[in-house]
Amino acid sequence: MIEASTASEARGRDTKGRSPGSSKRARAFLNLMLVSTGLSSGLVLPALAQTAPAANGATQLETITVEGQGETATGPVNGYVATRSASGSKTDTPVIETPQAISVVGRQQIEDQRAQSVVEATRYSPGIRSESFGSDPRNDWFLIRGFPAQTSGYYLDGLQLYSTSFATFKLEPWGLERIEVLRGPSSVLYGGGNPGGLINAISKKPTTTPQGMVEFGINNYGNAYGAFDVSGPLAVGAGGNQLFYRVLGLGRVGGTQTEYTDEDRAFIAPSLTWKPNDDTTLTILGSYQRDKTNGQNFLPYVGTVVPAPFGRIPTKLFTSNPGFDKFEREQAMIGYQLEHRVNDAWTVRQNLRYNYLSVDFNTLYGLGYASPPTASEALLSRGNFVTTPRVGQFTVDNQAEVKFSTGPLQHTMLFGLDYKRYRIDDEQGFEMGPSLNLVYPIYTPAFPTLSRYTLSNIVQNQLGAYVQDQIRFDRFTLVLSGRHDWVNTDSKNYLFPASSFDGDERKFSGRVGLIYNTDFGLAPYVAYSKSFDPQIGLNSATQQPLAPETGEQIEAGLKYQPVGMRSFVSASVFNLKRQNVLTTDPANILNQIQTGEVRSQGIELEANANLLDGLDLVGAYTVYDLETTKDLNVANIGKVPVGVPESFGSLWLNYTVQDGTLKGFGVGAGVRFVGRSFADQANTYRVPGYTVADATIHYERDNWRAALNVSNLFDEVYVGSCSSTSACFYGDRRKATVSVSYKW
């Protein structure tokens, strides 16, 4: 995304913001509302079957008897309540025994809310501020514990989807079994990353029993989709030799709330699981995705958050040029997950994936008003921007897990060695474009800029060795983790060779956590952790490669999982520091130096529960105290970072009739609140908070399901956030989606 409102600011990352507008109707509606884990009801493993020759000589599959395996850390979630996860430990561990805050969004919740993106699916989770740049069909943007996390905190099946510059990955929820949000520093297991936390999405994998599903839907903007998902066994042989497959895909085409902006997608993901015996499993996962849309509106504070002399800018107005603007992404992934149980004590794993990504992006984006707006004229200055990054990323994670006892202590030890190679060929260009009158828009022709300010090749290699011991003594579990990373970044700047560099970094990160589990389901915990995040670029003051950002956190919490009930409640408090933050040199505003520090303190509350048969609840509330604690510009000290709300909360209830003439009929409703944020570092321009409501009505009979989902039910017009007073972003308007699906 484009991060700033000038050519020099546009170099590097995108930034954005948001603002509010809450209505009495939404508040009245609120009053009316009064990991990788899962209890797999549908995931079963077949018992060993023998093959018998058919009359024609071909192999004939005998009837397979299946029996439930119980829950796993990467299987389906039973309803809304996940009880196991691997994201916080890289081992199959109950969430109630993990001394770190974890939230899991399962497949049923994704389907009930009809989430069309990862950030829509995490709207009702604590600690994560999804859609942090308003309505944007291009990318998944999110803050975790107040810090931007989309660059280094996006994972698929435990392997990073690193993004830099404008080369951004985006995941299709149709291909996901669950989405896990791990909050707090996690470098000790995953290497370089944002200190606020990460999203770890878990792919759908082949099932042991035949199943299939097709779904079609369309929303009020004319955006229609069709999707399919088929899976099952291919062959079962003697000695436990088994082969399973899964193929799923989705096609989407049609408009959005902004004129001239479609959201088109083609997605397909085949996978294959081979079990040569009971101790070995190999799953090959592939996917291909192509997205086509347009850039996003960068709008002034005056005319969105507050009225201008002409009123407010319409949410549907397209401020780039139709036919000129384009955003096209192509991404492909191929990899595997291999696990072998050596004996009752030792298990070894290897997870490997290669990602390819290309982006072709042209846009005219807003730089603020060219002159003070009047009732008849509001000239928006526009920058003509182009970028065409190409990315290749290879990641492999090797693990050895051993379980043993030393006297009264029970150990689960994990030894790991992972490697990541990330390469980007980057190209970015900028020049001033024609202005646009927001009151009476006439699109002056424009052509892609030929000038370039970035033409580079960057290769980053990261090797990490880690060890973890989960020590259980009576009701206590002590987690000790340590990791050392070696990072090399080789940057070649073809336009300015003097800015090329080859830098090496070494960093240790660690974690210690203690949790106590009572026999009635209560589990208090405390943890301390550190993290680092390698940066790409030069320190303007020293002309040396940027040092890694670092993070340090103390966290305490309470988890509660009532015995015999499908519910989970948690509360966490934390003190988190993000250090070595890039800040603007007050002596030269074009220079970026590393002297900053931001502190985030907060409380997060969460409740996931099956209250009654057919009645599910998801609730969350987050409140922060965010503050810049170090900055060369002393005026920024004590201020809240731009575009970050300090409070947000949500509540969702869904009920499905379990018997009688209305069996299968259901309704759901939710409310989401996001507090105020700021559009400038001085905190003088406020972006108000907002409240929106969501609702659904659905009916399921036999194998059919029909649903109507409406987000932003009362069609609130609000600004999601602002990254500056010239870069504000409207949030999603009302979106009603009708869908029909059939399962077999």
KAUR-V664003 format. One record per pair of residues at least 24 apart in sequence whose C-alpha atoms are under 7 Angstrom apart, sorted by the first residue. I is the first residue (numbers start at 1). J is the second residue. If there is no record, write none. Layout:
i=I j=J
i=I j=J
This chain:
i=1 j=166
i=5 j=367
i=5 j=726
i=5 j=727
i=6 j=367
i=7 j=430
i=12 j=165
i=13 j=164
i=13 j=165
i=13 j=166
i=15 j=723
i=16 j=133
i=16 j=721
i=16 j=722
i=16 j=723
i=16 j=727
i=16 j=728
i=16 j=729
i=17 j=132
i=17 j=133
i=17 j=643
i=17 j=720
i=17 j=721
i=17 j=722
i=17 j=723
i=17 j=727
i=17 j=728
i=17 j=729
i=18 j=132
i=18 j=133
i=18 j=134
i=18 j=643
i=18 j=687
i=18 j=719
i=18 j=720
i=18 j=721
i=18 j=722
i=18 j=728
i=18 j=729
i=18 j=730
i=19 j=305
i=19 j=687
i=19 j=688
i=19 j=689
i=19 j=718
i=19 j=719
i=19 j=720
i=19 j=721
i=19 j=722
i=20 j=687
i=20 j=688
i=20 j=689
i=20 j=690
i=20 j=718
i=20 j=719
i=20 j=720
i=21 j=688
i=21 j=689
i=21 j=690
i=21 j=716
i=21 j=717
i=21 j=718
i=22 j=689
i=22 j=690
i=22 j=691
i=22 j=716
i=26 j=691
i=26 j=692
i=26 j=693
i=26 j=714
i=30 j=671
i=35 j=73
i=35 j=74
i=35 j=82
i=35 j=84
i=35 j=85
i=35 j=86
i=35 j=87
i=35 j=104
i=35 j=180
i=36 j=73
i=36 j=74
i=36 j=75
i=36 j=84
i=36 j=85
i=36 j=86
i=36 j=87
i=36 j=178
i=36 j=180
i=36 j=202
i=37 j=71
i=37 j=72
i=37 j=73
i=37 j=74
i=37 j=75
i=37 j=76
i=37 j=77
i=37 j=82
i=37 j=83
i=37 j=84
i=37 j=85
i=38 j=71
i=38 j=72
i=38 j=73
i=38 j=75
i=38 j=76
i=38 j=77
i=38 j=78
i=38 j=82
i=38 j=83
i=38 j=84
i=39 j=70
i=39 j=71
i=39 j=76
i=39 j=77
i=39 j=78
i=40 j=70
i=40 j=71
i=40 j=75
i=40 j=76
i=40 j=77
i=40 j=78
i=41 j=78
i=43 j=207
i=43 j=208
i=44 j=68
i=44 j=69
i=44 j=208
i=45 j=69
i=45 j=208
i=46 j=208
i=48 j=240
i=49 j=236
i=49 j=237
i=49 j=238
i=50 j=237
i=50 j=238
i=51 j=237
i=51 j=238
i=61 j=236
i=74 j=202
i=76 j=106
i=76 j=177
i=77 j=106
i=77 j=107
i=79 j=108
i=80 j=106
i=80 j=108
i=80 j=109
i=80 j=608
i=80 j=609
i=80 j=616
i=81 j=566
i=81 j=567
i=81 j=568
i=81 j=608
i=81 j=609
i=87 j=182
i=87 j=200
i=88 j=182
i=96 j=523
i=96 j=559
i=97 j=515
i=99 j=513
i=99 j=514
i=99 j=515
i=99 j=525
i=99 j=526
i=99 j=527
i=101 j=182
i=101 j=183
i=101 j=572
i=102 j=180
i=102 j=181
i=102 j=182
i=102 j=183
i=103 j=180
i=103 j=181
i=103 j=182
i=104 j=178
i=104 j=179
i=104 j=180
i=104 j=181
i=105 j=178
i=105 j=179
i=105 j=180
i=106 j=177
i=106 j=178
i=106 j=179
i=107 j=177
i=107 j=178
i=113 j=709
i=114 j=709
i=116 j=173
i=117 j=172
i=117 j=173
i=118 j=171
i=118 j=173
i=124 j=618
i=124 j=619
i=124 j=620
i=124 j=650
i=124 j=651
i=125 j=620
i=126 j=604
i=126 j=605
i=126 j=606
i=126 j=620
i=126 j=621
i=126 j=622
i=127 j=604
i=127 j=622
i=132 j=720
i=132 j=721
i=133 j=720
i=133 j=721
i=133 j=729
i=134 j=720
i=134 j=721
i=134 j=729
i=134 j=730
i=134 j=731
i=134 j=732
i=135 j=730
i=135 j=731
i=135 j=732
i=136 j=296
i=137 j=263
i=138 j=293
i=139 j=168
i=139 j=170
i=140 j=170
i=144 j=183
i=144 j=196
i=144 j=197
i=145 j=196
i=145 j=600
i=146 j=196
i=146 j=600
i=146 j=644
i=147 j=196
i=149 j=194
i=149 j=196
i=149 j=197
i=149 j=198
i=152 j=193
i=152 j=194
i=153 j=193
i=153 j=194
i=153 j=197
i=153 j=198
i=153 j=199
i=154 j=198
i=154 j=199
i=154 j=200
i=155 j=199
i=155 j=200
i=155 j=201
i=156 j=200
i=156 j=201
i=156 j=202
i=157 j=200
i=157 j=201
i=157 j=202
i=157 j=203
i=158 j=200
i=159 j=395
i=167 j=359
i=167 j=389
i=175 j=203
i=175 j=204
i=176 j=201
i=176 j=202
i=176 j=203
i=176 j=204
i=177 j=202
i=177 j=203
i=177 j=204
i=178 j=202
i=185 j=529
i=185 j=530
i=185 j=531
i=185 j=551
i=186 j=531
i=187 j=509
i=187 j=531
i=187 j=532
i=188 j=466
i=188 j=481
i=188 j=482
i=188 j=483
i=188 j=509
i=188 j=510
i=188 j=511
i=188 j=531
i=189 j=466
i=191 j=464
i=191 j=485
i=192 j=532
i=192 j=533
i=192 j=534
i=193 j=532
i=193 j=533
i=194 j=533
i=195 j=531
i=195 j=551
i=195 j=578
i=205 j=246
i=205 j=271
i=206 j=231
i=206 j=232
i=206 j=244
i=206 j=245
i=206 j=246
i=206 j=271
i=206 j=272
i=206 j=273
i=207 j=231
i=207 j=232
i=207 j=244
i=208 j=232
i=208 j=233
i=208 j=244
i=209 j=233
i=211 j=744
i=212 j=743
i=212 j=744
i=213 j=741
i=213 j=742
i=213 j=743
i=213 j=744
i=214 j=741
i=214 j=742
i=214 j=743
i=215 j=739
i=215 j=740
i=215 j=741
i=215 j=742
i=216 j=739
i=216 j=740
i=216 j=741
i=217 j=737
i=217 j=738
i=217 j=739
i=217 j=740
i=218 j=737
i=218 j=738
i=218 j=739
i=219 j=735
i=219 j=736
i=219 j=737
i=219 j=738
i=220 j=735
i=220 j=736
i=220 j=737
i=221 j=255
i=221 j=256
i=221 j=257
i=222 j=254
i=222 j=255
i=223 j=253
i=223 j=254
i=223 j=255
i=224 j=252
i=224 j=253
i=224 j=254
i=225 j=251
i=225 j=252
i=225 j=253
i=226 j=250
i=226 j=251
i=226 j=252
i=227 j=251
i=239 j=277
i=240 j=276
i=240 j=277
i=240 j=278
i=241 j=275
i=241 j=276
i=241 j=277
i=242 j=274
i=242 j=275
i=242 j=276
i=243 j=273
i=243 j=274
i=243 j=275
i=244 j=272
i=244 j=273
i=244 j=274
i=245 j=271
i=245 j=272
i=245 j=273
i=246 j=270
i=246 j=271
i=246 j=272
i=247 j=271
i=257 j=316
i=257 j=733
i=258 j=315
i=258 j=316
i=258 j=317
i=258 j=318
i=259 j=316
i=259 j=317
i=259 j=318
i=260 j=318
i=260 j=322
i=261 j=293
i=261 j=294
i=262 j=293
i=263 j=292
i=263 j=293
i=264 j=291
i=264 j=292
i=264 j=293
i=265 j=290
i=265 j=291
i=265 j=292
i=266 j=290
i=266 j=291
i=279 j=340
i=279 j=341
i=280 j=339
i=280 j=340
i=280 j=341
i=281 j=338
i=281 j=339
i=281 j=340
i=282 j=336
i=282 j=337
i=282 j=338
i=282 j=339
i=283 j=336
i=283 j=337
i=283 j=338
i=284 j=335
i=284 j=336
i=284 j=337
i=285 j=334
i=285 j=335
i=285 j=336
i=286 j=333
i=286 j=334
i=286 j=335
i=287 j=332
i=287 j=333
i=287 j=334
i=288 j=331
i=288 j=332
i=288 j=333
i=289 j=330
i=289 j=331
i=289 j=332
i=290 j=329
i=290 j=330
i=290 j=331
i=291 j=328
i=291 j=329
i=291 j=330
i=292 j=327
i=292 j=328
i=292 j=329
i=293 j=326
i=293 j=327
i=293 j=328
i=294 j=325
i=294 j=326
i=294 j=327
i=295 j=325
i=295 j=326
i=295 j=327
i=295 j=363
i=297 j=365
i=297 j=366
i=297 j=729
i=298 j=365
i=298 j=366
i=298 j=727
i=298 j=728
i=298 j=729
i=299 j=366
i=299 j=368
i=299 j=726
i=299 j=727
i=299 j=728
i=299 j=729
i=300 j=368
i=300 j=725
i=300 j=726
i=300 j=727
i=300 j=728
i=301 j=725
i=301 j=726
i=301 j=728
i=304 j=719
i=305 j=687
i=305 j=719
i=309 j=373
i=309 j=374
i=309 j=375
i=310 j=374
i=310 j=375
i=310 j=376
i=315 j=730
i=320 j=363
i=320 j=364
i=320 j=365
i=321 j=364
i=321 j=443
i=325 j=362
i=325 j=363
i=326 j=361
i=326 j=362
i=326 j=363
i=327 j=360
i=327 j=361
i=327 j=362
i=328 j=359
i=328 j=360
i=328 j=361
i=329 j=358
i=329 j=359
i=329 j=360
i=330 j=357
i=330 j=358
i=330 j=359
i=331 j=356
i=331 j=357
i=331 j=358
i=332 j=356
i=332 j=357
i=345 j=402
i=345 j=403
i=345 j=404
i=346 j=401
i=346 j=402
i=346 j=403
i=347 j=400
i=347 j=401
i=347 j=402
i=348 j=399
i=348 j=400
i=348 j=401
i=349 j=398
i=349 j=399
i=349 j=400
i=350 j=397
i=350 j=398
i=350 j=399
i=351 j=396
i=351 j=397
i=351 j=398
i=352 j=395
i=352 j=396
i=352 j=397
i=353 j=394
i=353 j=395
i=353 j=396
i=354 j=393
i=354 j=394
i=354 j=395
i=355 j=392
i=355 j=393
i=355 j=394
i=356 j=391
i=356 j=392
i=356 j=393
i=357 j=390
i=357 j=391
i=357 j=392
i=358 j=389
i=358 j=390
i=358 j=391
i=359 j=388
i=359 j=389
i=359 j=390
i=360 j=387
i=360 j=388
i=361 j=386
i=361 j=387
i=361 j=388
i=362 j=386
i=362 j=387
i=362 j=448
i=364 j=433
i=367 j=726
i=368 j=726
i=376 j=439
i=377 j=437
i=377 j=439
i=378 j=437
i=378 j=438
i=378 j=439
i=379 j=435
i=379 j=436
i=379 j=437
i=379 j=438
i=380 j=435
i=380 j=436
i=380 j=437
i=380 j=438
i=381 j=435
i=381 j=436
i=382 j=432
i=382 j=433
i=382 j=434
i=382 j=435
i=383 j=430
i=383 j=431
i=383 j=432
i=383 j=433
i=384 j=430
i=384 j=431
i=384 j=432
i=384 j=433
i=384 j=449
i=385 j=429
i=385 j=430
i=385 j=431
i=385 j=449
i=386 j=428
i=386 j=429
i=386 j=430
i=386 j=448
i=386 j=449
i=387 j=427
i=387 j=428
i=387 j=429
i=388 j=426
i=388 j=427
i=388 j=428
i=389 j=424
i=389 j=425
i=389 j=426
i=389 j=427
i=390 j=424
i=390 j=425
i=390 j=426
i=391 j=423
i=391 j=424
i=391 j=425
i=392 j=422
i=392 j=423
i=392 j=424
i=393 j=421
i=393 j=422
i=393 j=423
i=394 j=420
i=394 j=421
i=394 j=422
i=395 j=419
i=395 j=420
i=395 j=421
i=396 j=420
i=408 j=473
i=409 j=471
i=409 j=472
i=409 j=473
i=410 j=471
i=410 j=472
i=410 j=473
i=411 j=469
i=411 j=470
i=411 j=471
i=411 j=472
i=412 j=469
i=412 j=470
i=412 j=471
i=413 j=468
i=413 j=469
i=413 j=470
i=414 j=467
i=414 j=468
i=414 j=469
i=415 j=466
i=415 j=467
i=415 j=468
i=416 j=465
i=416 j=466
i=416 j=467
i=417 j=464
i=417 j=465
i=417 j=466
i=418 j=463
i=418 j=464
i=418 j=465
i=419 j=462
i=419 j=463
i=419 j=464
i=420 j=461
i=420 j=462
i=420 j=463
i=421 j=460
i=421 j=461
i=421 j=462
i=422 j=459
i=422 j=460
i=422 j=461
i=423 j=458
i=423 j=459
i=423 j=460
i=424 j=457
i=424 j=458
i=424 j=459
i=425 j=456
i=425 j=457
i=425 j=458
i=426 j=454
i=426 j=455
i=426 j=456
i=426 j=457
i=427 j=454
i=427 j=455
i=427 j=456
i=428 j=452
i=428 j=453
i=428 j=454
i=428 j=455
i=429 j=453
i=429 j=454
i=454 j=495
i=455 j=493
i=455 j=494
i=455 j=495
i=456 j=492
i=456 j=493
i=456 j=494
i=457 j=491
i=457 j=492
i=457 j=493
i=458 j=490
i=458 j=491
i=458 j=492
i=459 j=489
i=459 j=490
i=459 j=491
i=460 j=488
i=460 j=489
i=460 j=490
i=461 j=487
i=461 j=488
i=461 j=489
i=462 j=486
i=462 j=487
i=462 j=488
i=463 j=487
i=475 j=516
i=475 j=517
i=475 j=518
i=476 j=515
i=476 j=516
i=476 j=517
i=477 j=514
i=477 j=515
i=477 j=516
i=478 j=513
i=478 j=514
i=478 j=515
i=479 j=512
i=479 j=513
i=479 j=514
i=480 j=511
i=480 j=512
i=480 j=513
i=481 j=510
i=481 j=511
i=481 j=512
i=482 j=509
i=482 j=510
i=482 j=511
i=483 j=508
i=483 j=509
i=483 j=510
i=484 j=508
i=484 j=509
i=501 j=545
i=503 j=545
i=520 j=562
i=520 j=563
i=521 j=560
i=521 j=561
i=521 j=562
i=521 j=563
i=522 j=559
i=522 j=560
i=522 j=561
i=523 j=558
i=523 j=559
i=523 j=560
i=524 j=557
i=524 j=558
i=524 j=559
i=525 j=556
i=525 j=557
i=525 j=558
i=526 j=555
i=526 j=556
i=526 j=557
i=527 j=554
i=527 j=555
i=527 j=556
i=528 j=553
i=528 j=554
i=528 j=555
i=529 j=553
i=529 j=554
i=539 j=592
i=539 j=593
i=540 j=591
i=540 j=592
i=540 j=593
i=541 j=593
i=549 j=579
i=549 j=580
i=549 j=581
i=550 j=578
i=550 j=579
i=550 j=580
i=551 j=577
i=551 j=578
i=551 j=579
i=552 j=576
i=552 j=577
i=552 j=578
i=553 j=577
i=566 j=609
i=566 j=610
i=567 j=608
i=567 j=609
i=567 j=610
i=568 j=607
i=568 j=608
i=568 j=609
i=569 j=606
i=569 j=607
i=569 j=608
i=570 j=605
i=570 j=606
i=570 j=607
i=571 j=604
i=571 j=605
i=571 j=606
i=572 j=603
i=572 j=604
i=572 j=605
i=573 j=602
i=573 j=603
i=573 j=604
i=574 j=601
i=574 j=602
i=574 j=603
i=575 j=600
i=575 j=601
i=575 j=602
i=576 j=600
i=576 j=601
i=583 j=631
i=585 j=632
i=586 j=632
i=586 j=633
i=595 j=630
i=595 j=631
i=595 j=632
i=596 j=630
i=596 j=631
i=597 j=628
i=597 j=629
i=597 j=630
i=597 j=631
i=598 j=627
i=598 j=628
i=598 j=629
i=598 j=630
i=599 j=626
i=599 j=627
i=599 j=628
i=599 j=629
i=600 j=624
i=600 j=625
i=600 j=626
i=600 j=627
i=601 j=625
i=601 j=626
i=614 j=655
i=614 j=656
i=614 j=657
i=614 j=658
i=615 j=654
i=615 j=655
i=615 j=656
i=616 j=653
i=616 j=654
i=616 j=655
i=617 j=652
i=617 j=653
i=617 j=654
i=618 j=651
i=618 j=652
i=618 j=653
i=619 j=650
i=619 j=651
i=619 j=652
i=620 j=649
i=620 j=650
i=620 j=651
i=621 j=648
i=621 j=649
i=621 j=650
i=622 j=647
i=622 j=648
i=622 j=649
i=623 j=647
i=623 j=648
i=636 j=681
i=636 j=682
i=639 j=681
i=639 j=682
i=639 j=683
i=640 j=683
i=641 j=681
i=642 j=678
i=642 j=679
i=642 j=680
i=642 j=681
i=642 j=723
i=643 j=677
i=643 j=678
i=643 j=679
i=643 j=721
i=643 j=722
i=643 j=723
i=644 j=677
i=645 j=674
i=645 j=675
i=645 j=676
i=645 j=677
i=646 j=675
i=647 j=674
i=647 j=675
i=648 j=673
i=648 j=674
i=648 j=675
i=649 j=673
i=649 j=674
i=664 j=699
i=664 j=700
i=664 j=701
i=665 j=698
i=665 j=699
i=665 j=700
i=666 j=697
i=666 j=698
i=666 j=699
i=667 j=696
i=667 j=697
i=667 j=698
i=668 j=695
i=668 j=696
i=668 j=697
i=669 j=694
i=669 j=695
i=669 j=696
i=670 j=694
i=670 j=695
i=679 j=722
i=679 j=723
i=679 j=724
i=679 j=725
i=680 j=724
i=680 j=725
i=687 j=721
i=690 j=718
i=692 j=716
i=703 j=742
i=703 j=743
i=703 j=744
i=704 j=741
i=704 j=742
i=704 j=743
i=705 j=740
i=705 j=741
i=705 j=742
i=706 j=739
i=706 j=740
i=706 j=741
i=707 j=738
i=707 j=739
i=707 j=740
i=708 j=736
i=708 j=737
i=708 j=738
i=708 j=739
i=709 j=736
i=709 j=737
i=709 j=738
i=710 j=734
i=710 j=735
i=710 j=736
i=710 j=737
i=711 j=735
i=711 j=736
